[in-house]
Amino acid sequence: MPLDPQVQALLERVASGGQKPIDEIPIDEGRAVGRMLALFDGEPEPVVAVEDRRIPGPAGDIVVRVYRP
């Protein structure tokens, strides 16, 4: 089965080592790359519970979110 043309282009670019530094990638190009990479994520895991917590820090509380599968 042939690869999707967008995935093929991504793999060729990665193999060539021609990646730009992240701070030089235009926003629209970065978003396009993100969408292509999302193809490899698969289905998300179901989440049973989400809990917001605060952890004491040196300059005040640090807000965290804990996901339990």
PDB file with SEQRES, HELIX, SHEET and CRYST1 records, atoms N, CA, C and O in Angstrom:
SEQRES   1 A   69  MET PRO LEU ASP PRO GLN VAL GLN ALA LEU LEU GLU ARG          
SEQRES   2 A   69  VAL ALA SER GLY GLY GLN LYS PRO ILE ASP GLU ILE PRO          
SEQRES   3 A   69  ILE ASP GLU GLY ARG ALA VAL GLY ARG MET LEU ALA LEU          
SEQRES   4 A   69  PHE ASP GLY GLU PRO GLU PRO VAL VAL ALA VAL GLU ASP          
SEQRES   5 A   69  ARG ARG ILE PRO GLY PRO ALA GLY ASP ILE VAL VAL ARG          
SEQRES   6 A   69  VAL TYR ARG PRO                                              
HELIX    1 AA1 PRO A    5  SER A   16  1                                  12    
HELIX    2 AA2 ILE A   22  GLU A   24  5                                   3    
HELIX    3 AA3 ILE A   27  ALA A   38  1                                  12    
SHEET    1 AA1 2 ALA A  49  ILE A  55  0                                        
SHEET    2 AA1 2 ILE A  62  ARG A  68 -1                                        
CRYST1    1.000    1.000    1.000  90.00  90.00  90.00 P 1           1          
ATOM      1  N   MET A   1       0.851  -1.171   0.000  1.00  0.00           N  
ATOM      2  CA  MET A   1       0.000   0.000   0.000  1.00  0.00           C  
ATOM      3  C   MET A   1       0.900   1.238   0.000  1.00  0.00           C  
ATOM      4  O   MET A   1       1.806   1.340   0.827  1.00  0.00           O  
ATOM      5  N   PRO A   2       0.663   2.168  -0.907  1.00  0.00           N  
ATOM      6  CA  PRO A   2       1.510   3.374  -0.960  1.00  0.00           C  
ATOM      7  C   PRO A   2       1.217   4.314   0.210  1.00  0.00           C  
ATOM      8  O   PRO A   2       0.114   4.340   0.755  1.00  0.00           O  
ATOM      9  N   LEU A   3       2.241   5.079   0.573  1.00  0.00           N  
ATOM     10  CA  LEU A   3       2.083   6.065   1.643  1.00  0.00           C  
ATOM     11  C   LEU A   3       1.278   7.261   1.159  1.00  0.00           C  
ATOM     12  O   LEU A   3       1.291   7.599  -0.025  1.00  0.00           O  
ATOM     13  N   ASP A   4       0.586   7.889   2.082  1.00  0.00           N  
ATOM     14  CA  ASP A   4      -0.070   9.162   1.799  1.00  0.00           C  
ATOM     15  C   ASP A   4       0.999  10.148   1.330  1.00  0.00           C  
ATOM     16  O   ASP A   4       2.077  10.194   1.922  1.00  0.00           O  
ATOM     17  N   PRO A   5       0.738  10.938   0.286  1.00  0.00           N  
ATOM     18  CA  PRO A   5       1.745  11.870  -0.220  1.00  0.00           C  
ATOM     19  C   PRO A   5       2.269  12.845   0.834  1.00  0.00           C  
ATOM     20  O   PRO A   5       3.450  13.191   0.818  1.00  0.00           O  
ATOM     21  N   GLN A   6       1.413  13.288   1.743  1.00  0.00           N  
ATOM     22  CA  GLN A   6       1.865  14.214   2.788  1.00  0.00           C  
ATOM     23  C   GLN A   6       2.812  13.515   3.756  1.00  0.00           C  
ATOM     24  O   GLN A   6       3.807  14.099   4.186  1.00  0.00           O  
ATOM     25  N   VAL A   7       2.507  12.270   4.097  1.00  0.00           N  
ATOM     26  CA  VAL A   7       3.378  11.513   4.995  1.00  0.00           C  
ATOM     27  C   VAL A   7       4.712  11.241   4.298  1.00  0.00           C  
ATOM     28  O   VAL A   7       5.771  11.342   4.917  1.00  0.00           O  
ATOM     29  N   GLN A   8       4.656  10.899   3.017  1.00  0.00           N  
ATOM     30  CA  GLN A   8       5.877  10.662   2.257  1.00  0.00           C  
ATOM     31  C   GLN A   8       6.749  11.911   2.241  1.00  0.00           C  
ATOM     32  O   GLN A   8       7.963  11.823   2.428  1.00  0.00           O  
ATOM     33  N   ALA A   9       6.139  13.075   2.020  1.00  0.00           N  
ATOM     34  CA  ALA A   9       6.892  14.334   2.007  1.00  0.00           C  
ATOM     35  C   ALA A   9       7.530  14.593   3.364  1.00  0.00           C  
ATOM     36  O   ALA A   9       8.679  15.030   3.438  1.00  0.00           O  
ATOM     37  N   LEU A  10       6.795  14.327   4.436  1.00  0.00           N  
ATOM     38  CA  LEU A  10       7.336  14.519   5.779  1.00  0.00           C  
ATOM     39  C   LEU A  10       8.528  13.595   6.013  1.00  0.00           C  
ATOM     40  O   LEU A  10       9.563  14.034   6.514  1.00  0.00           O  
ATOM     41  N   LEU A  11       8.391  12.331   5.657  1.00  0.00           N  
ATOM     42  CA  LEU A  11       9.476  11.379   5.863  1.00  0.00           C  
ATOM     43  C   LEU A  11      10.712  11.755   5.050  1.00  0.00           C  
ATOM     44  O   LEU A  11      11.836  11.624   5.534  1.00  0.00           O  
ATOM     45  N   GLU A  12      10.511  12.217   3.829  1.00  0.00           N  
ATOM     46  CA  GLU A  12      11.643  12.639   3.000  1.00  0.00           C  
ATOM     47  C   GLU A  12      12.341  13.851   3.607  1.00  0.00           C  
ATOM     48  O   GLU A  12      13.568  13.940   3.598  1.00  0.00           O  
ATOM     49  N   ARG A  13      11.560  14.767   4.125  1.00  0.00           N  
ATOM     50  CA  ARG A  13      12.145  15.969   4.729  1.00  0.00           C  
ATOM     51  C   ARG A  13      12.939  15.620   5.983  1.00  0.00           C  
ATOM     52  O   ARG A  13      14.040  16.132   6.189  1.00  0.00           O  
ATOM     53  N   VAL A  14      12.385  14.759   6.809  1.00  0.00           N  
ATOM     54  CA  VAL A  14      13.089  14.342   8.021  1.00  0.00           C  
ATOM     55  C   VAL A  14      14.381  13.621   7.646  1.00  0.00           C  
ATOM     56  O   VAL A  14      15.427  13.862   8.249  1.00  0.00           O  
ATOM     57  N   ALA A  15      14.308  12.738   6.654  1.00  0.00           N  
ATOM     58  CA  ALA A  15      15.487  11.976   6.240  1.00  0.00           C  
ATOM     59  C   ALA A  15      16.573  12.875   5.669  1.00  0.00           C  
ATOM     60  O   ALA A  15      17.760  12.576   5.805  1.00  0.00           O  
ATOM     61  N   SER A  16      16.185  13.960   5.039  1.00  0.00           N  
ATOM     62  CA  SER A  16      17.175  14.852   4.430  1.00  0.00           C  
ATOM     63  C   SER A  16      17.899  15.699   5.465  1.00  0.00           C  
ATOM     64  O   SER A  16      18.936  16.291   5.167  1.00  0.00           O  
ATOM     65  N   GLY A  17      17.364  15.760   6.671  1.00  0.00           N  
ATOM     66  CA  GLY A  17      17.985  16.577   7.714  1.00  0.00           C  
ATOM     67  C   GLY A  17      17.797  18.061   7.476  1.00  0.00           C  
ATOM     68  O   GLY A  17      18.473  18.879   8.100  1.00  0.00           O  
ATOM     69  N   GLY A  18      16.897  18.416   6.591  1.00  0.00           N  
ATOM     70  CA  GLY A  18      16.700  19.821   6.240  1.00  0.00           C  
ATOM     71  C   GLY A  18      15.691  20.546   7.110  1.00  0.00           C  
ATOM     72  O   GLY A  18      15.001  21.448   6.634  1.00  0.00           O  
ATOM     73  N   GLN A  19      15.593  20.174   8.357  1.00  0.00           N  
ATOM     74  CA  GLN A  19      14.627  20.831   9.240  1.00  0.00           C  
ATOM     75  C   GLN A  19      15.105  22.220   9.626  1.00  0.00           C  
ATOM     76  O   GLN A  19      16.280  22.429   9.929  1.00  0.00           O  
ATOM     77  N   LYS A  20      14.186  23.152   9.611  1.00  0.00           N  
ATOM     78  CA  LYS A  20      14.484  24.504  10.080  1.00  0.00           C  
ATOM     79  C   LYS A  20      14.423  24.511  11.607  1.00  0.00           C  
ATOM     80  O   LYS A  20      13.702  23.710  12.203  1.00  0.00           O  
ATOM     81  N   PRO A  21      15.174  25.407  12.240  1.00  0.00           N  
ATOM     82  CA  PRO A  21      14.999  25.572  13.691  1.00  0.00           C  
ATOM     83  C   PRO A  21      13.555  25.994  13.980  1.00  0.00           C  
ATOM     84  O   PRO A  21      12.951  26.733  13.202  1.00  0.00           O  
ATOM     85  N   ILE A  22      13.021  25.529  15.081  1.00  0.00           N  
ATOM     86  CA  ILE A  22      11.606  25.758  15.383  1.00  0.00           C  
ATOM     87  C   ILE A  22      11.232  27.239  15.407  1.00  0.00           C  
ATOM     88  O   ILE A  22      10.106  27.598  15.063  1.00  0.00           O  
ATOM     89  N   ASP A  23      12.164  28.095  15.810  1.00  0.00           N  
ATOM     90  CA  ASP A  23      11.832  29.518  15.870  1.00  0.00           C  
ATOM     91  C   ASP A  23      11.873  30.188  14.500  1.00  0.00           C  
ATOM     92  O   ASP A  23      11.584  31.379  14.388  1.00  0.00           O  
ATOM     93  N   GLU A  24      12.228  29.443  13.460  1.00  0.00           N  
ATOM     94  CA  GLU A  24      12.245  29.991  12.104  1.00  0.00           C  
ATOM     95  C   GLU A  24      11.112  29.448  11.231  1.00  0.00           C  
ATOM     96  O   GLU A  24      10.964  29.858  10.080  1.00  0.00           O  
ATOM     97  N   ILE A  25      10.324  28.539  11.769  1.00  0.00           N  
ATOM     98  CA  ILE A  25       9.228  27.952  10.996  1.00  0.00           C  
ATOM     99  C   ILE A  25       8.027  28.894  11.055  1.00  0.00           C  
ATOM    100  O   ILE A  25       7.592  29.269  12.144  1.00  0.00           O  
ATOM    101  N   PRO A  26       7.482  29.282   9.891  1.00  0.00           N  
ATOM    102  CA  PRO A  26       6.272  30.115   9.903  1.00  0.00           C  
ATOM    103  C   PRO A  26       5.121  29.378  10.589  1.00  0.00           C  
ATOM    104  O   PRO A  26       5.048  28.150  10.550  1.00  0.00           O  
ATOM    105  N   ILE A  27       4.236  30.129  11.209  1.00  0.00           N  
ATOM    106  CA  ILE A  27       3.123  29.544  11.971  1.00  0.00           C  
ATOM    107  C   ILE A  27       2.317  28.564  11.125  1.00  0.00           C  
ATOM    108  O   ILE A  27       2.034  27.454  11.575  1.00  0.00           O  
ATOM    109  N   ASP A  28       1.944  28.955   9.913  1.00  0.00           N  
ATOM    110  CA  ASP A  28       1.109  28.077   9.094  1.00  0.00           C  
ATOM    111  C   ASP A  28       1.833  26.780   8.739  1.00  0.00           C  
ATOM    112  O   ASP A  28       1.208  25.721   8.673  1.00  0.00           O  
ATOM    113  N   GLU A  29       3.137  26.852   8.512  1.00  0.00           N  
ATOM    114  CA  GLU A  29       3.915  25.644   8.219  1.00  0.00           C  
ATOM    115  C   GLU A  29       4.013  24.757   9.462  1.00  0.00           C  
ATOM    116  O   GLU A  29       3.901  23.535   9.362  1.00  0.00           O  
ATOM    117  N   GLY A  30       4.219  25.361  10.616  1.00  0.00           N  
ATOM    118  CA  GLY A  30       4.277  24.599  11.860  1.00  0.00           C  
ATOM    119  C   GLY A  30       2.966  23.891  12.151  1.00  0.00           C  
ATOM    120  O   GLY A  30       2.959  22.750  12.612  1.00  0.00           O  
ATOM    121  N   ARG A  31       1.861  24.567  11.882  1.00  0.00           N  
ATOM    122  CA  ARG A  31       0.550  23.941  12.092  1.00  0.00           C  
ATOM    123  C   ARG A  31       0.349  22.770  11.137  1.00  0.00           C  
ATOM    124  O   ARG A  31      -0.197  21.736  11.521  1.00  0.00           O  
ATOM    125  N   ALA A  32       0.794  22.936   9.885  1.00  0.00           N  
ATOM    126  CA  ALA A  32       0.668  21.853   8.907  1.00  0.00           C  
ATOM    127  C   ALA A  32       1.490  20.639   9.341  1.00  0.00           C  
ATOM    128  O   ALA A  32       1.029  19.503   9.229  1.00  0.00           O  
ATOM    129  N   VAL A  33       2.692  20.877   9.830  1.00  0.00           N  
ATOM    130  CA  VAL A  33       3.533  19.780  10.316  1.00  0.00           C  
ATOM    131  C   VAL A  33       2.860  19.105  11.511  1.00  0.00           C  
ATOM    132  O   VAL A  33       2.860  17.879  11.616  1.00  0.00           O  
ATOM    133  N   GLY A  34       2.293  19.899  12.399  1.00  0.00           N  
ATOM    134  CA  GLY A  34       1.584  19.337  13.549  1.00  0.00           C  
ATOM    135  C   GLY A  34       0.426  18.447  13.132  1.00  0.00           C  
ATOM    136  O   GLY A  34       0.202  17.390  13.722  1.00  0.00           O  
ATOM    137  N   ARG A  35      -0.314  18.880  12.106  1.00  0.00           N  
ATOM    138  CA  ARG A  35      -1.425  18.057  11.614  1.00  0.00           C  
ATOM    139  C   ARG A  35      -0.909  16.748  11.015  1.00  0.00           C  
ATOM    140  O   ARG A  35      -1.514  15.693  11.208  1.00  0.00           O  
ATOM    141  N   MET A  36       0.208  16.818  10.291  1.00  0.00           N  
ATOM    142  CA  MET A  36       0.771  15.591   9.717  1.00  0.00           C  
ATOM    143  C   MET A  36       1.251  14.646  10.819  1.00  0.00           C  
ATOM    144  O   MET A  36       1.025  13.439  10.742  1.00  0.00           O  
ATOM    145  N   LEU A  37       1.907  15.185  11.835  1.00  0.00           N  
ATOM    146  CA  LEU A  37       2.398  14.338  12.922  1.00  0.00           C  
ATOM    147  C   LEU A  37       1.251  13.705  13.697  1.00  0.00           C  
ATOM    148  O   LEU A  37       1.393  12.604  14.230  1.00  0.00           O  
ATOM    149  N   ALA A  38       0.110  14.397  13.764  1.00  0.00           N  
ATOM    150  CA  ALA A  38      -1.047  13.866  14.482  1.00  0.00           C  
ATOM    151  C   ALA A  38      -1.561  12.579  13.838  1.00  0.00           C  
ATOM    152  O   ALA A  38      -2.244  11.790  14.491  1.00  0.00           O  
ATOM    153  N   LEU A  39      -1.234  12.362  12.559  1.00  0.00           N  
ATOM    154  CA  LEU A  39      -1.647  11.130  11.890  1.00  0.00           C  
ATOM    155  C   LEU A  39      -1.049   9.896  12.561  1.00  0.00           C  
ATOM    156  O   LEU A  39      -1.600   8.801  12.448  1.00  0.00           O  
ATOM    157  N   PHE A  40       0.069  10.064  13.254  1.00  0.00           N  
ATOM    158  CA  PHE A  40       0.748   8.950  13.897  1.00  0.00           C  
ATOM    159  C   PHE A  40       0.272   8.713  15.330  1.00  0.00           C  
ATOM    160  O   PHE A  40       0.709   7.756  15.970  1.00  0.00           O  
ATOM    161  N   ASP A  41      -0.604   9.558  15.838  1.00  0.00           N  
ATOM    162  CA  ASP A  41      -1.031   9.476  17.232  1.00  0.00           C  
ATOM    163  C   ASP A  41      -1.958   8.304  17.523  1.00  0.00           C  
ATOM    164  O   ASP A  41      -1.941   7.776  18.635  1.00  0.00           O  
ATOM    165  N   GLY A  42      -2.751   7.891  16.574  1.00  0.00           N  
ATOM    166  CA  GLY A  42      -3.730   6.847  16.828  1.00  0.00           C  
ATOM    167  C   GLY A  42      -4.909   7.411  17.607  1.00  0.00           C  
ATOM    168  O   GLY A  42      -5.069   8.625  17.728  1.00  0.00           O  
ATOM    169  N   GLU A  43      -5.714   6.526  18.121  1.00  0.00           N  
ATOM    170  CA  GLU A  43      -6.894   6.943  18.878  1.00  0.00           C  
ATOM    171  C   GLU A  43      -6.488   7.366  20.288  1.00  0.00           C  
ATOM    172  O   GLU A  43      -5.616   6.744  20.895  1.00  0.00           O  
ATOM    173  N   PRO A  44      -7.118   8.424  20.815  1.00  0.00           N  
ATOM    174  CA  PRO A  44      -6.784   8.841  22.181  1.00  0.00           C  
ATOM    175  C   PRO A  44      -7.274   7.815  23.207  1.00  0.00           C  
ATOM    176  O   PRO A  44      -8.284   7.140  23.002  1.00  0.00           O  
ATOM    177  N   GLU A  45      -6.548   7.717  24.296  1.00  0.00           N  
ATOM    178  CA  GLU A  45      -6.936   6.828  25.387  1.00  0.00           C  
ATOM    179  C   GLU A  45      -8.133   7.439  26.116  1.00  0.00           C  
ATOM    180  O   GLU A  45      -8.195   8.657  26.282  1.00  0.00           O  
ATOM    181  N   PRO A  46      -9.083   6.609  26.553  1.00  0.00           N  
ATOM    182  CA  PRO A  46     -10.202   7.152  27.322  1.00  0.00           C  
ATOM    183  C   PRO A  46      -9.715   7.678  28.673  1.00  0.00           C  
ATOM    184  O   PRO A  46      -8.784   7.131  29.263  1.00  0.00           O  
ATOM    185  N   VAL A  47     -10.347   8.727  29.147  1.00  0.00           N  
ATOM    186  CA  VAL A  47      -9.981   9.341  30.425  1.00  0.00           C  
ATOM    187  C   VAL A  47     -11.101   9.078  31.422  1.00  0.00           C  
ATOM    188  O   VAL A  47     -12.262   9.395  31.163  1.00  0.00           O  
ATOM    189  N   VAL A  48     -10.740   8.488  32.581  1.00  0.00           N  
ATOM    190  CA  VAL A  48     -11.717   8.172  33.620  1.00  0.00           C  
ATOM    191  C   VAL A  48     -11.981   9.385  34.499  1.00  0.00           C  
ATOM    192  O   VAL A  48     -13.121   9.651  34.881  1.00  0.00           O  
ATOM    193  N   ALA A  49     -10.908  10.124  34.819  1.00  0.00           N  
ATOM    194  CA  ALA A  49     -11.064  11.257  35.731  1.00  0.00           C  
ATOM    195  C   ALA A  49     -10.053  12.347  35.401  1.00  0.00           C  
ATOM    196  O   ALA A  49      -8.936  12.077  34.959  1.00  0.00           O  
ATOM    197  N   VAL A  50     -10.475  13.579  35.628  1.00  0.00           N  
ATOM    198  CA  VAL A  50      -9.603  14.744  35.477  1.00  0.00           C  
ATOM    199  C   VAL A  50      -9.677  15.513  36.785  1.00  0.00           C  
ATOM    200  O   VAL A  50     -10.764  15.813  37.278  1.00  0.00           O  
ATOM    201  N   GLU A  51      -8.518  15.829  37.343  1.00  0.00           N  
ATOM    202  CA  GLU A  51      -8.477  16.517  38.634  1.00  0.00           C  
ATOM    203  C   GLU A  51      -7.526  17.707  38.552  1.00  0.00           C  
ATOM    204  O   GLU A  51      -6.370  17.564  38.155  1.00  0.00           O  
ATOM    205  N   ASP A  52      -8.022  18.875  38.929  1.00  0.00           N  
ATOM    206  CA  ASP A  52      -7.172  20.062  39.001  1.00  0.00           C  
ATOM    207  C   ASP A  52      -6.600  20.164  40.412  1.00  0.00           C  
ATOM    208  O   ASP A  52      -7.324  20.048  41.400  1.00  0.00           O  
ATOM    209  N   ARG A  53      -5.297  20.380  40.486  1.00  0.00           N  
ATOM    210  CA  ARG A  53      -4.628  20.487  41.786  1.00  0.00           C  
ATOM    211  C   ARG A  53      -3.737  21.715  41.810  1.00  0.00           C  
ATOM    212  O   ARG A  53      -3.419  22.298  40.773  1.00  0.00           O  
ATOM    213  N   ARG A  54      -3.345  22.091  43.004  1.00  0.00           N  
ATOM    214  CA  ARG A  54      -2.380  23.172  43.207  1.00  0.00           C  
ATOM    215  C   ARG A  54      -1.216  22.608  44.006  1.00  0.00           C  
ATOM    216  O   ARG A  54      -1.400  21.949  45.029  1.00  0.00           O  
ATOM    217  N   ILE A  55      -0.017  22.884  43.514  1.00  0.00           N  
ATOM    218  CA  ILE A  55       1.193  22.430  44.189  1.00  0.00           C  
ATOM    219  C   ILE A  55       1.923  23.666  44.685  1.00  0.00           C  
ATOM    220  O   ILE A  55       2.183  24.577  43.899  1.00  0.00           O  
ATOM    221  N   PRO A  56       2.263  23.725  45.977  1.00  0.00           N  
ATOM    222  CA  PRO A  56       2.965  24.900  46.482  1.00  0.00           C  
ATOM    223  C   PRO A  56       4.310  25.074  45.779  1.00  0.00           C  
ATOM    224  O   PRO A  56       5.076  24.121  45.631  1.00  0.00           O  
ATOM    225  N   GLY A  57       4.579  26.294  45.353  1.00  0.00           N  
ATOM    226  CA  GLY A  57       5.848  26.609  44.706  1.00  0.00           C  
ATOM    227  C   GLY A  57       6.498  27.795  45.388  1.00  0.00           C  
ATOM    228  O   GLY A  57       5.870  28.441  46.228  1.00  0.00           O  
ATOM    229  N   PRO A  58       7.744  28.097  45.048  1.00  0.00           N  
ATOM    230  CA  PRO A  58       8.470  29.181  45.715  1.00  0.00           C  
ATOM    231  C   PRO A  58       7.848  30.559  45.493  1.00  0.00           C  
ATOM    232  O   PRO A  58       8.013  31.455  46.321  1.00  0.00           O  
ATOM    233  N   ALA A  59       7.131  30.734  44.372  1.00  0.00           N  
ATOM    234  CA  ALA A  59       6.524  32.037  44.081  1.00  0.00           C  
ATOM    235  C   ALA A  59       5.004  31.953  44.086  1.00  0.00           C  
ATOM    236  O   ALA A  59       4.332  32.831  43.546  1.00  0.00           O  
ATOM    237  N   GLY A  60       4.464  30.914  44.687  1.00  0.00           N  
ATOM    238  CA  GLY A  60       3.016  30.733  44.719  1.00  0.00           C  
ATOM    239  C   GLY A  60       2.648  29.358  44.191  1.00  0.00           C  
ATOM    240  O   GLY A  60       3.508  28.585  43.771  1.00  0.00           O  
ATOM    241  N   ASP A  61       1.370  29.072  44.220  1.00  0.00           N  
ATOM    242  CA  ASP A  61       0.901  27.763  43.783  1.00  0.00           C  
ATOM    243  C   ASP A  61       1.125  27.562  42.286  1.00  0.00           C  
ATOM    244  O   ASP A  61       1.055  28.501  41.493  1.00  0.00           O  
ATOM    245  N   ILE A  62       1.397  26.304  41.926  1.00  0.00           N  
ATOM    246  CA  ILE A  62       1.502  25.892  40.530  1.00  0.00           C  
ATOM    247  C   ILE A  62       0.262  25.051  40.248  1.00  0.00           C  
ATOM    248  O   ILE A  62       0.021  24.044  40.915  1.00  0.00           O  
ATOM    249  N   VAL A  63      -0.512  25.464  39.269  1.00  0.00           N  
ATOM    250  CA  VAL A  63      -1.743  24.760  38.933  1.00  0.00           C  
ATOM    251  C   VAL A  63      -1.403  23.625  37.969  1.00  0.00           C  
ATOM    252  O   VAL A  63      -0.742  23.836  36.953  1.00  0.00           O  
ATOM    253  N   VAL A  64      -1.866  22.416  38.305  1.00  0.00           N  
ATOM    254  CA  VAL A  64      -1.645  21.250  37.447  1.00  0.00           C  
ATOM    255  C   VAL A  64      -2.972  20.540  37.211  1.00  0.00           C  
ATOM    256  O   VAL A  64      -3.904  20.654  38.006  1.00  0.00           O  
ATOM    257  N   ARG A  65      -3.038  19.822  36.128  1.00  0.00           N  
ATOM    258  CA  ARG A  65      -4.211  18.999  35.829  1.00  0.00           C  
ATOM    259  C   ARG A  65      -3.731  17.562  35.706  1.00  0.00           C  
ATOM    260  O   ARG A  65      -2.789  17.275  34.968  1.00  0.00           O  
ATOM    261  N   VAL A  66      -4.384  16.661  36.434  1.00  0.00           N  
ATOM    262  CA  VAL A  66      -4.014  15.248  36.445  1.00  0.00           C  
ATOM    263  C   VAL A  66      -5.103  14.470  35.706  1.00  0.00           C  
ATOM    264  O   VAL A  66      -6.283  14.557  36.045  1.00  0.00           O  
ATOM    265  N   TYR A  67      -4.688  13.713  34.694  1.00  0.00           N  
ATOM    266  CA  TYR A  67      -5.602  12.853  33.940  1.00  0.00           C  
ATOM    267  C   TYR A  67      -5.351  11.412  34.357  1.00  0.00           C  
ATOM    268  O   TYR A  67      -4.206  10.964  34.406  1.00  0.00           O  
ATOM    269  N   ARG A  68      -6.432  10.683  34.660  1.00  0.00           N  
ATOM    270  CA  ARG A  68      -6.302   9.265  34.998  1.00  0.00           C  
ATOM    271  C   ARG A  68      -6.998   8.435  33.924  1.00  0.00           C  
ATOM    272  O   ARG A  68      -8.189   8.607  33.664  1.00  0.00           O  
ATOM    273  N   PRO A  69      -6.235   7.528  33.304  1.00  0.00           N  
ATOM    274  CA  PRO A  69      -6.834   6.676  32.256  1.00  0.00           C  
ATOM    275  C   PRO A  69      -7.721   5.603  32.859  1.00  0.00           C  
ATOM    276  O   PRO A  69      -8.303   4.800  32.128  1.00  0.00           O  
TER     277      PRO A  69                                                      
END                                                                             
